[in-house]
Amino acid sequence: MGPITRNVNLPEKPSVLKSGNANIDSTFVYVSDTLNLPFYDDFSTNKFQAYAAQFNDPGVTSQLYYQLLDPITMLPYGSLASFTNGATFKRTYDSTTDTFIDSVFATIGVKVGDFSSYPINYQTEDLYPPYYIYDTVGVPDVRDTIWVTNPTYLQDSARVFFSTLSDQNAHWLDNKAYLNERFAFNPRSLGVVTFDGLDEFGYPYQIGSAITNYADRLTSKPLNLGGLSATDSVYLSFLVQPEGLGDIPETGDSLVLELYAKDLDQWFRLWSINGDTTYAFKPVHIPVKDAKYFKKGFQFRFKNYGSLAGSLDHFHIDYVHLRTQSFLADTLFKDFALVYPLNTLLKTYTSVPWDHYKQTSQNKMSDAVKVMVHNGSPNPENYQNGTIVFGQGATNYGNFTLQGFNLAEQQINYAPGTTHTSFHDLSSGAEFPKNLTGDEQSFEVNTSVSAQFPNDVNNDQSTFIQHFYNYYSYDDGSAEAAFGPTGIQSRLAISYEAYEPDSLIGIAMHFVPSVTDVSNKLFLMTVWADDGTGNPGQVLYEDDIFNTRSPIYGTNQNMFIKYYFPDTMKVAVPTKFFVGWRQLDQQRLNLGLDRNIDHSDKIKFSVDGGGSWMTSPFEGSAMLRPIFSTSLDPTLGIKTPVNSADFSCYPNPVTEELHFQSSSHLENEQKYIYDASGRLILQTTENIVSFVDFQTGIYFVSIPSISPKPVKIIKQ
C-alpha cells in the first residue's frame, strides 16, 4: 500500500484572479467582502467561496488593457503596431562603387505588458521598428521596405472583468485544500480540511517529482479586527491531526499558520507543526496580541510544506474558530456530532445493479449499519433517538429509528469527550422498493442524531445517495491510499458474490497518481471463477497480449474509468467470481483503496504467477467494480460481438510446422509470434514457421496488416 499522488484579499484592491487561460482576456478579478467576528467553520458544510460571476451580472465592471503603451503618454500604440527586439536598419547601396552603408534605426521606448497574470506588470523595453529599408543611390524614389515576418511584439488587448464578492456564508477564498469527510481518523465531527500534494482538481502539483515545497493553502476572507486590541482576548482555535487515514508526513514536513498584517502588506508565521504518525485530534489555542493585526482586512491562512508528487504528507484541521473574549484555558470544542457519514444501507455492498436487486426475493438491507457520534461536551449528556429516512424527492420509502441507548453503546449517558460506535440492524424493516420501473434508481438517505444540550446542528445530520446502476461496489467512492502487488506477472483479484449469475461487460477502476506516474505500464484485465476455497480458480476471461490496458487517471478526484471487454464482448460469470488483472510490469499500478470500509478479505493477490494466493494485509476496500450486462446495455452501445479475424493457423495445436492462411495476400507480410508473457519470440515474412525448437505452451500470432486480432496457438 502507498499514498495517493493526485492572494492577498483586501477591499481596496483586486484580490482573487480566476482564469483557466494563459491570457487574462475575459478573466474575472474578484474583490473580497469583509467578515466580522466570530469566524467559525467546523467543515460540515462547504464554506469555500464560489466564483461564478457572469459578464452581464449586475455590478460587474470591466476594463480594457493594451499590451503596448507609449511610456511617455501611457497611451496605447495603434492596433496594428508591432516591434522587434532585434536591431533593424536602413541600408544605402551605391551601385557605382558596389558598396553599402547600414544605419541602425533609433530604438523606440515601449511599455510591454505581461498578459499572463493580473495585476498586469509593464516593463519598458527599447525596441526597433519591424522593418528594413533598402535605398539605392542615384535611383530616385525607389526604396524597398522589407517587413519582419514575425515581429517580437504585436499590439494586443485584454478585457478584464471585476466583481465584488458578497457572500457572508463563504469563509475561505481558495479551495486548494481538500474539504472531505473521509481522510481523518476518528474526527470529532463530520468534515475536515486535508492538506496534501494535490491541487484543487485532485492532481499532483508535480507528479514524479522529489521536490518538497509549499503545496495547499487555505486563506480566510478579510476580517474586520479594527477597533480591537490585545485586551479583547482575541484567540484563534482549531483541531489538528497528521496522517489520519492518509500518508504519514515526514518530520521535515509541516503545517503552518500565518497571519496577515494589512498595513505592512505582509504575512507572518504564528504557529507550525512538524510531521508525525497519526494521533487523536489535538486542540490548538493561540492568542492574537500584536497591534499590527487589529485592522480591517486582517487575514489568516494555513499552508502545508511537503511532497508535491501527490496525495502525500497529510495534515487535517477541524473546528476553526476566531473570536473575542476567549482565554487561555478556553480549549473546549463543546459540540455533539456525527463522526462519519453513512455510506450504504445494503449488506456488504455500497451499490448493486438495479436489475439484480429488484429480482432478488431476499432482504438485502444491512444488519449492521455503523453509526459513530462524538460527545464534545465536558459533561455526561442524555442520549436521544436518531433516525434514518430514505426516499426519492417528496416520496418517503422507509424510516428507521436509531435507539439512543444503542447510540450511546448501551450506557446511561453519552460519556464526556467520547466517540461512541454502534451498529444497527435494518434487515427486518423497510427495503428499497423493488417494484420501481427504469434501468437504474437512486435514493436519498438522511441520517440524523441529536443531543439535549445546545450545539452546532449542521454536523448532526448527513445525507448520501444509495445508487443502483449496473455494477457492484464495496467502496464509498473516496480513495485514501493506493495499493497493488509488485512484480512482473503478479496478479490482483477482487472477490464478488453477485445476487444472481449473469454476464460482465467490463470493469470500472479508480487508479490514483501516486508518487510515480505508471500510466504507461501494462496489464491484462482478467476474470476468474472461484475455486471453491475462496481463491481465484479457472480463468474465465483475460485480455490477449495485443489488447493490453494501462492505468488511466481521471480528470476529477476519485473518478472511475470504465474498461470494457473488446468488441462489446460479454463474459458469463457464476454468482462467485473474481475480477482484476495480470500485470506485465514490475511497478505497483496504484489502485485506489478506500480505508473507511474494510473488505480486505475480498482482496487476493499473487506474486508467483497465480500459483498461490494471499489476502491483502491492508484494511480497506478495492476501488474496482465489475460492470454487468443489464437493461442499460443499449444505452452503453453493448451488442453482440462479431469475429473479425482474417487469418488462421494450422495445425493447432502444433508440434512441428505452423502454416498461415488468409483470404488476403500473405506474401511479405510481417508475422509476429509472442509467448504468453508478451515477449516477442519471432518476427518473419515466411508463411511457414518451424515450432520444433519452441517450448511447450501458449503462443500468440499477430499479422497487424491483415487483422488487429491475434490467434492463440498451443505448442505440444
SVG drawing of the C-alpha trace seen along z (x, -y; Angstrom):
<svg xmlns="http://www.w3.org/2000/svg" viewBox="-44 -62 78 94">
<polyline fill="none" stroke="black" stroke-width="0.4" points="0.0,0.0 1.1,-3.5 0.0,-7.1 -2.1,-8.8 -0.3,-11.1 -3.2,-13.4 -3.5,-36.2 -3.9,-38.9 -7.5,-40.0 -8.3,-43.5 -11.3,-45.6 -9.1,-48.4 -7.6,-46.3 -8.5,-43.4 -7.9,-40.3 -8.6,-37.0 -8.0,-36.1 -9.9,-33.2 -8.8,-32.1 -8.4,-28.9 -6.3,-30.6 -2.7,-31.7 -4.0,-35.1 -6.1,-37.2 -8.5,-38.3 -12.1,-37.7 -10.9,-36.9 -12.7,-37.8 -10.9,-39.6 -12.8,-39.4 -12.7,-41.9 -13.4,-40.2 -16.0,-41.2 -15.0,-41.5 -16.3,-39.3 -16.9,-40.2 -16.1,-38.1 -16.8,-35.4 -15.3,-33.3 -16.3,-29.7 -16.1,-26.7 -16.5,-23.0 -16.3,-22.0 -19.6,-20.1 -20.8,-22.4 -19.0,-23.9 -17.9,-27.5 -15.4,-27.8 -16.1,-30.8 -17.7,-30.0 -16.6,-32.1 -19.5,-32.1 -19.9,-35.7 -21.2,-36.2 -20.3,-39.1 -23.7,-40.6 -24.4,-40.3 -25.4,-43.5 -22.4,-45.2 -19.9,-43.6 -17.5,-46.1 -14.7,-45.7 -11.6,-47.5 -9.7,-47.1 -5.9,-46.9 -3.4,-47.2 -0.2,-45.3 2.0,-48.0 2.0,-51.6 3.8,-54.8 5.9,-55.2 5.6,-59.0 1.9,-59.5 0.9,-56.0 -1.5,-55.8 -1.7,-52.6 0.1,-52.3 -2.1,-51.7 -3.9,-48.5 -1.5,-47.4 1.6,-48.5 4.4,-46.0 8.1,-46.0 11.1,-43.7 13.9,-43.4 16.4,-42.7 18.2,-45.7 16.8,-46.8 18.4,-49.3 18.4,-51.3 20.9,-50.1 22.1,-52.6 23.6,-51.0 25.9,-52.7 25.8,-50.9 28.7,-52.8 31.1,-51.6 29.2,-48.5 29.3,-49.4 26.6,-49.9 26.3,-51.6 23.9,-50.3 22.4,-52.8 20.7,-51.2 17.3,-52.8 16.9,-54.5 15.2,-52.5 11.6,-53.3 10.5,-53.2 7.6,-50.8 6.0,-49.7 5.2,-46.0 2.5,-44.4 2.6,-40.8 -0.9,-39.4 -0.2,-36.1 -1.3,-37.4 -3.2,-40.1 -2.3,-42.8 -0.5,-43.4 3.2,-44.0 4.6,-46.6 8.3,-46.7 9.8,-49.4 11.7,-48.0 13.9,-49.7 12.6,-48.2 13.1,-48.6 10.6,-49.2 9.7,-45.9 11.2,-46.6 14.3,-47.2 14.8,-49.9 17.0,-49.4 17.8,-52.5 20.0,-52.7 22.0,-55.9 21.2,-57.6 17.8,-55.8 15.2,-58.4 12.0,-57.4 12.9,-53.7 13.0,-52.3 12.4,-48.8 10.8,-48.2 11.2,-44.6 8.9,-43.8 10.0,-41.4 8.0,-38.3 7.4,-37.5 8.0,-40.7 8.6,-40.1 5.7,-42.2 2.3,-42.8 -0.3,-45.1 -2.9,-43.1 -5.6,-43.9 -7.4,-42.1 -10.6,-42.9 -10.7,-42.1 -13.9,-41.9 -14.4,-42.8 -16.8,-41.5 -17.2,-42.2 -17.9,-39.2 -20.8,-39.5 -21.4,-36.0 -21.1,-36.2 -21.6,-32.4 -18.4,-31.8 -15.4,-32.0 -12.4,-30.9 -11.0,-32.4 -9.3,-29.4 -10.1,-25.7 -6.7,-24.0 -7.0,-22.2 -9.5,-19.3 -12.8,-19.5 -13.9,-15.9 -15.5,-13.5 -13.2,-10.5 -9.5,-11.2 -9.3,-11.9 -9.0,-9.2 -11.9,-9.4 -12.6,-13.1 -14.8,-14.9 -17.4,-15.8 -18.4,-15.4 -15.9,-17.1 -12.3,-18.2 -9.9,-20.0 -7.0,-18.0 -3.6,-19.3 -1.5,-17.3 0.3,-17.5 -2.8,-17.5 -4.2,-20.7 -7.9,-21.6 -8.6,-19.3 -7.2,-16.3 -4.0,-16.1 -0.4,-16.3 1.3,-19.6 4.4,-17.9 3.9,-14.1 7.1,-12.1 9.0,-14.9 11.1,-14.5 10.7,-18.3 9.2,-19.4 7.7,-22.8 4.6,-24.6 1.6,-23.0 -2.0,-23.5 -3.2,-26.8 -6.4,-27.7 -6.9,-31.5 -9.6,-33.2 -11.6,-36.1 -10.5,-39.6 -11.8,-40.1 -12.6,-43.3 -10.4,-43.5 -10.4,-47.2 -11.1,-48.8 -9.9,-45.7 -6.8,-45.2 -5.0,-42.6 -7.3,-43.4 -10.2,-42.0 -8.7,-38.5 -8.8,-37.5 -8.0,-33.8 -7.7,-31.5 -8.5,-27.9 -8.6,-24.7 -8.0,-21.0 -5.1,-19.3 -4.1,-15.8 -1.3,-14.5 -1.7,-11.4 -5.2,-10.3 -6.1,-7.6 -3.7,-9.1 0.0,-9.3 2.4,-9.9 4.1,-13.3 7.9,-13.2 9.4,-15.2 10.7,-17.7 7.1,-18.3 4.9,-20.8 1.6,-22.6 2.0,-26.4 -0.4,-29.1 0.3,-32.7 -1.4,-36.0 -1.7,-38.9 -0.9,-42.5 -2.7,-44.8 -0.8,-48.0 2.5,-46.1 1.1,-44.0 3.0,-41.1 2.3,-37.6 3.9,-36.5 4.2,-32.9 2.4,-32.4 2.4,-28.6 3.6,-25.4 3.7,-21.7 6.0,-19.0 5.1,-15.7 4.3,-12.7 2.3,-9.5 -1.4,-9.9 -2.9,-10.7 -6.2,-11.9 -7.1,-15.5 -5.2,-18.0 -6.5,-21.4 -4.5,-24.5 -5.4,-27.7 -3.4,-30.8 -3.9,-34.5 -3.7,-37.2 -1.8,-40.0 0.2,-42.2 -1.3,-45.6 -0.4,-45.2 -3.2,-42.7 -6.0,-44.7 -7.1,-46.3 -9.9,-45.9 -8.5,-43.5 -6.8,-41.1 -6.5,-37.5 -5.1,-34.2 -4.1,-31.2 -2.9,-27.6 -0.4,-26.0 1.5,-22.8 5.1,-22.0 5.7,-18.6 5.8,-16.5 4.3,-17.9 4.0,-14.5 0.6,-13.5 -1.8,-12.9 1.1,-12.7 2.2,-14.1 -1.3,-14.6 -2.4,-17.1 -6.1,-17.6 -7.7,-20.5 -11.2,-21.0 -13.3,-23.4 -11.5,-26.7 -12.7,-29.4 -11.6,-33.1 -13.3,-35.0 -13.1,-37.7 -13.5,-37.3 -11.7,-34.0 -9.0,-33.0 -6.0,-30.6 -8.0,-27.7 -10.8,-28.1 -9.9,-25.0 -13.2,-23.1 -15.0,-22.3 -18.4,-21.7 -20.4,-20.0 -22.3,-16.8 -21.9,-15.4 -21.9,-12.5 -18.3,-11.5 -18.5,-9.9 -21.4,-9.9 -23.2,-6.6 -22.3,-5.1 -24.8,-2.3 -27.9,-0.7 -27.2,2.5 -25.5,5.6 -21.9,5.9 -22.2,3.6 -22.4,-0.2 -24.0,0.3 -25.5,3.2 -27.1,3.5 -30.7,2.4 -31.6,5.4 -30.2,7.8 -31.6,6.0 -35.2,5.8 -35.2,9.5 -34.0,10.9 -36.5,12.2 -34.2,11.8 -34.0,8.8 -30.6,7.2 -30.7,4.4 -27.8,4.3 -28.0,5.9 -25.1,3.8 -25.2,0.2 -22.3,-1.5 -23.0,-4.9 -20.3,-6.9 -21.1,-10.0 -18.9,-12.2 -19.9,-14.0 -17.7,-17.0 -19.3,-18.2 -17.2,-18.0 -20.2,-16.5 -22.2,-13.3 -25.1,-14.1 -28.5,-12.4 -28.9,-10.4 -31.8,-10.8 -33.0,-8.6 -31.8,-9.2 -33.4,-8.5 -32.6,-7.1 -35.0,-8.1 -34.8,-7.2 -36.8,-8.2 -37.0,-9.9 -37.9,-13.6 -41.0,-14.1 -41.7,-10.3 -40.6,-8.6 -40.0,-4.9 -38.7,-4.0 -37.9,-5.1 -35.6,-3.6 -35.2,-4.6 -31.7,-4.6 -32.2,-3.8 -30.4,-6.3 -29.4,-3.6 -27.6,-1.8 -26.1,-5.0 -24.6,-5.6 -23.2,-2.0 -25.8,-1.0 -24.7,-3.4 -26.9,-5.7 -25.5,-8.8 -23.0,-9.9 -19.7,-9.9 -17.9,-13.3 -15.4,-13.9 -16.0,-10.4 -16.7,-8.9 -19.4,-6.2 -19.6,-3.5 -22.8,-1.5 -24.3,1.0 -28.0,1.1 -30.0,3.9 -32.2,2.7 -32.7,6.1 -36.2,6.6 -37.7,3.2 -38.3,1.3 -36.5,2.1 -35.7,0.1 -38.8,0.7 -38.2,3.4 -41.3,2.5 -40.0,-0.7 -39.6,-0.8 -36.5,-2.0 -32.9,-0.9 -31.5,-2.4 -32.6,-4.0 -31.2,-6.4 -32.5,-7.0 -31.6,-9.9 -30.7,-8.6 -30.8,-11.1 -29.3,-10.3 -29.9,-12.5 -28.8,-12.3 -29.1,-14.9 -28.2,-15.7 -30.1,-17.7 -27.5,-20.5 -27.1,-23.4 -24.7,-22.6 -24.0,-23.0 -26.8,-21.1 -25.2,-21.2 -23.0,-18.2 -25.8,-16.3 -27.1,-15.1 -25.8,-13.6 -27.1,-12.7 -25.8,-10.3 -27.2,-8.8 -27.8,-5.0 -27.4,-4.3 -28.4,-1.2 -26.8,-1.2 -25.1,1.7 -22.1,2.5 -21.3,3.9 -19.1,1.9 -17.5,2.3 -16.1,-1.3 -17.6,-4.6 -16.1,-6.4 -13.2,-8.0 -9.6,-6.8 -7.4,-7.4 -4.5,-5.3 -3.1,-3.5 -2.2,0.2 -1.4,3.2 1.1,6.0 4.6,5.5 6.4,7.8 6.1,8.9 3.2,11.4 1.8,10.6 -2.0,10.7 -4.7,8.8 -8.1,10.3 -11.2,8.9 -13.9,11.4 -17.6,10.7 -20.7,12.7 -23.5,11.5 -27.2,11.8 -27.5,14.0 -25.4,15.5 -25.0,13.1 -22.6,11.6 -20.0,8.9 -19.2,6.3 -16.2,4.7 -14.7,3.3 -14.6,-0.2 -11.4,-1.1 -10.1,-4.1 -6.3,-4.4 -4.7,-7.2 -1.5,-9.1 0.9,-8.1 4.5,-9.4 5.4,-7.8 3.4,-8.0 2.6,-4.4 0.0,-5.3 2.4,-3.7 2.5,-0.4 0.6,2.6 -1.9,5.1 -4.3,7.7 -7.9,7.4 -8.8,10.8 -11.9,12.6 -11.7,15.8 -14.2,18.3 -14.0,19.1 -12.0,22.3 -14.3,23.4 -11.8,22.4 -12.3,18.6 -9.4,18.1 -9.3,17.4 -9.5,20.5 -10.3,21.0 -9.7,18.0 -13.0,17.1 -11.5,14.2 -8.2,12.5 -7.2,9.8 -4.9,11.1 -1.4,9.7 -2.2,7.4 -5.0,5.7 -3.2,4.6 -4.5,2.0 -2.9,-0.9 -3.9,-2.8 -5.9,-5.9 -6.1,-8.8 -9.4,-10.5 -9.7,-14.3 -11.6,-14.7 -10.9,-13.5 -12.0,-9.9 -13.1,-9.4 -13.6,-5.8 -12.5,-4.8 -14.6,-2.1 -12.6,0.7 -14.9,2.7 -14.2,6.0 -13.2,5.8 -15.8,5.9 -18.6,5.4 -17.9,9.0 -19.9,10.4 -18.3,12.7 -20.6,15.1 -19.9,15.4 -21.4,17.5 -22.5,15.9 -19.0,16.2 -16.2,14.8 -13.1,12.6 -12.1,9.6 -8.8,7.9 -5.6,8.1 -2.4,9.7 0.3,7.1 3.2,7.1 5.5,4.7 7.3,4.6 5.7,1.4 2.7,1.2 -0.3,-0.1 -1.8,-2.1 -5.5,-1.2 -7.5,-3.3 -8.0,-1.9 -11.0,-3.1 -9.8,-2.9 -13.2,-3.8 -14.8,-0.4 -12.9,2.8 -13.3,5.6 -9.7,6.6 -10.8,10.2 -12.1,9.8 -8.7,8.7 -6.4,11.5 -3.0,11.2 -0.4,13.4 3.3,12.8 4.2,16.2 2.2,16.2 -1.0,17.4 0.5,20.4 -0.6,19.3 -2.8,16.5 -2.6,14.3 -5.1,12.0 -4.4,8.3 -2.8,7.2 -4.2,3.7 -7.6,2.8 -9.8,1.2 -11.9,1.8 -10.5,2.0 -11.9,-0.6 -12.6,1.9 -16.2,2.5 -17.5,5.3 -19.9,3.9 -22.8,6.2 -24.8,6.6 -28.2,5.1 -31.1,3.3 -28.7,0.4 -26.7,2.2 -28.4,0.4 -27.6,-2.9 -24.0,-1.9 -23.9,-0.5 -23.3,3.1 -24.2,5.5 -23.4,9.0 -19.7,9.2 -18.6,10.1 -15.5,12.2 -13.2,10.2 -10.1,12.4 -9.0,12.6 -6.3,15.2 -5.9,18.6 -3.1,21.0 -2.8,24.8 -2.3,27.3 -3.4,26.0 -2.1,27.5 1.2,27.6 4.3,29.8 6.5,29.1 5.5,26.6 2.8,23.9 1.1,22.7 -0.6,19.4 -3.5,18.9 -5.8,16.0 -8.2,14.7 -5.8,11.8 -2.3,11.8 0.2,13.1 3.4,12.8 5.9,10.4 3.5,9.5 5.2,9.3 4.2,12.0 4.9,11.7 4.9,14.6 4.8,13.8 4.9,16.1 2.3,16.0 4.1,13.2 4.0,10.9 7.7,11.4 8.4,11.3 9.8,14.7 10.0,14.4 9.4,11.9 9.2,13.2 7.6,12.8 7.5,16.5 4.2,18.4 5.5,21.5 7.3,21.4 9.1,24.2 7.9,24.7 10.3,27.6 12.6,25.6 9.7,23.8 8.9,24.8 5.6,26.4 3.0,23.7 0.7,21.0 1.8,18.5 0.1,15.7 0.5,15.0 -0.2,11.5 -0.3,10.2 -1.2,6.5 -1.6,5.7 -4.2,8.4 -6.1,8.3 -6.0,6.4 -6.8,9.7 -4.2,12.3 -4.6,16.0 -3.7,18.2 -1.5,21.2 -0.8,24.2 2.6,25.9 2.6,29.5"/>
</svg>
